Amino acid sequence: MAKSTSRRNFLRTAPVAAAAGFTLADSLSAMAQAAGLTGEQVAAAAQPFKLIKSGDLETDMKALDQNPGDNHLYDSRSIPLQIMLTTEKHKSAPEFEWHEGRDHVVHIVDGSTLYEVGGTPKGVKQMGSGEWHATGSEGSKSLLLGKGDMLILPRGTLHKRSTEDSVTLLLISNPAPKA
């Protein structure tokens, strides 16, 4: 149940709320003005929202079950974000990898997979700007992920995935920085 408010409490808090609102509005306005954009241009340039219905995901999952791989569900122009639906069967990464400028959130939708994470890399080779592989990792931890589990891999975290049977997962990541 909400606490009853008095006119006195409202009058005490209203200026703070108003100041916070004006500060945010001024900040957004300043950014648009600095870019030479009107409010209408900012709204017109915004990337439209995207709704992914559960039925669409089911259809995608059935297609990926027949032909394992990746389905890019969302690549944003305005925020650094990618979402992929991935299915793999009987697949193991040959090496550990880690990234300087990318984070991953892995959500297991169906099946299971084994992640090896962390440790000290052995046999390191640079694959590109901010991207490395290693033949091994001393002190890594093995995590068996199943349906409903989520793993967050901050940038710089060694990781390697091995799927004995089958797994379908959502990979949410910021795209690799452009060199």
C-alpha positions in Angstrom: 0.0 0.0 0.0 1.4 3.4 -0.9 2.2 5.8 1.8 0.0 8.8 2.0 1.7 11.9 0.8 1.3 15.4 2.0 1.4 18.7 0.2 4.4 19.6 2.3 6.4 16.5 1.1 5.4 17.1 -2.5 6.6 20.7 -2.3 9.9 19.5 -0.8 10.6 17.0 -3.5 9.1 18.6 -6.6 12.0 21.0 -7.2 14.6 18.2 -7.1 12.5 16.1 -9.5 12.0 19.1 -11.8 15.7 19.9 -11.7 16.7 16.4 -12.6 14.2 16.4 -15.5 15.5 19.8 -16.8 19.1 18.5 -16.5 18.3 15.5 -18.6 16.2 17.5 -21.1 19.0 20.1 -21.4 21.6 17.3 -21.9 19.6 15.6 -24.7 18.9 19.0 -26.3 22.6 20.0 -26.1 23.6 16.7 -27.8 21.1 17.2 -30.6 22.1 20.9 -31.1 25.8 20.0 -31.1 25.1 17.5 -34.0 23.0 20.2 -35.7 19.8 18.1 -35.4 16.3 19.2 -34.5 14.2 17.0 -32.2 12.2 15.8 -35.2 15.4 14.7 -37.0 16.6 12.9 -33.9 13.3 11.0 -33.7 13.3 10.3 -37.4 16.9 8.9 -37.3 16.2 6.5 -34.4 16.4 2.8 -35.2 12.9 1.3 -34.9 12.2 -1.1 -32.1 12.2 -4.8 -32.9 9.8 -7.3 -31.4 10.8 -11.0 -31.8 7.7 -13.1 -31.1 8.1 -16.5 -29.5 6.6 -18.2 -32.5 9.2 -16.6 -34.7 11.9 -17.9 -32.4 10.4 -21.4 -32.5 10.4 -21.3 -36.3 14.0 -20.2 -36.3 15.0 -22.9 -33.8 13.4 -25.6 -36.0 15.2 -24.4 -39.0 18.5 -24.3 -37.1 17.9 -27.8 -35.8 17.8 -29.0 -39.4 20.8 -26.9 -40.5 22.9 -25.8 -37.4 24.5 -22.4 -37.5 23.8 -18.8 -36.6 20.8 -16.6 -37.2 21.4 -12.9 -36.6 18.3 -11.7 -34.8 19.4 -8.2 -34.2 22.2 -5.9 -35.3 21.8 -2.3 -34.1 22.9 0.8 -35.8 22.4 3.0 -32.7 23.8 0.9 -29.8 26.7 -1.5 -29.9 24.6 -4.7 -29.7 24.2 -8.0 -31.6 21.8 -10.9 -30.8 22.3 -14.3 -32.4 20.4 -17.5 -32.1 22.9 -20.3 -32.5 22.4 -24.1 -32.7 25.4 -26.5 -32.8 25.6 -30.3 -32.7 28.7 -32.3 -31.8 31.0 -29.4 -32.1 34.1 -28.4 -30.0 36.1 -25.2 -30.4 39.8 -26.2 -31.0 41.2 -23.3 -29.0 40.3 -20.8 -26.3 39.5 -17.3 -27.4 39.2 -13.9 -25.8 38.5 -10.4 -26.9 39.7 -6.9 -25.9 36.6 -5.0 -26.9 33.7 -7.5 -26.7 31.5 -8.9 -23.9 29.2 -11.9 -24.3 26.0 -12.9 -22.6 25.1 -16.5 -23.3 21.6 -17.8 -22.5 20.9 -21.5 -23.1 17.5 -22.0 -24.8 17.7 -25.8 -25.2 20.2 -28.6 -24.8 23.5 -28.3 -23.0 27.1 -27.3 -23.6 30.4 -27.2 -21.7 32.2 -23.9 -21.3 35.8 -23.7 -20.1 36.4 -20.2 -18.8 39.3 -18.2 -17.3 42.8 -19.2 -16.4 46.1 -18.3 -17.9 46.5 -18.7 -21.7 49.1 -21.0 -23.2 50.2 -21.0 -26.8 48.9 -17.5 -27.6 48.4 -16.1 -31.1 46.8 -12.8 -32.1 44.0 -13.3 -34.6 43.4 -9.7 -35.3 43.1 -6.4 -33.6 42.0 -7.1 -30.0 41.3 -10.8 -30.7 43.4 -13.7 -29.4 43.4 -17.5 -29.4 45.3 -20.0 -27.2 45.9 -23.7 -27.5 45.3 -24.1 -23.8 44.5 -22.4 -20.5 46.1 -23.3 -17.2 43.6 -23.1 -14.3 40.4 -22.7 -16.4 37.0 -23.8 -14.9 34.6 -26.1 -16.6 30.9 -25.1 -16.5 28.2 -27.4 -17.8 25.4 -25.1 -18.9 21.8 -26.4 -19.5 18.5 -25.1 -20.5 17.8 -21.7 -18.8 21.3 -21.1 -17.7 23.0 -17.8 -18.4 26.8 -17.1 -18.6 28.2 -13.6 -18.7 31.7 -13.3 -20.2 33.3 -9.9 -19.8 35.9 -8.8 -22.3 39.3 -10.3 -21.7 37.8 -13.6 -20.3 39.2 -16.8 -21.9 36.5 -19.1 -23.1 35.9 -22.2 -25.1 32.7 -24.1 -25.9 32.3 -27.9 -26.5 28.9 -29.4 -27.3 28.7 -33.2 -27.0 25.1 -33.5 -28.2 23.1 -30.4 -29.2 22.6 -26.8 -27.8 20.6 -23.8 -28.9 21.7 -20.5 -27.3 21.2 -16.8 -27.6 24.4 -14.9 -27.8 24.1 -11.2 -26.9 27.3 -9.3 -27.6 28.7 -6.0 -28.6 30.2 -6.2 -32.0 34.0 -6.3 -32.4 35.5 -2.8 -32.6 36.5 -1.7 -36.1 40.3 -1.6 -36.6 
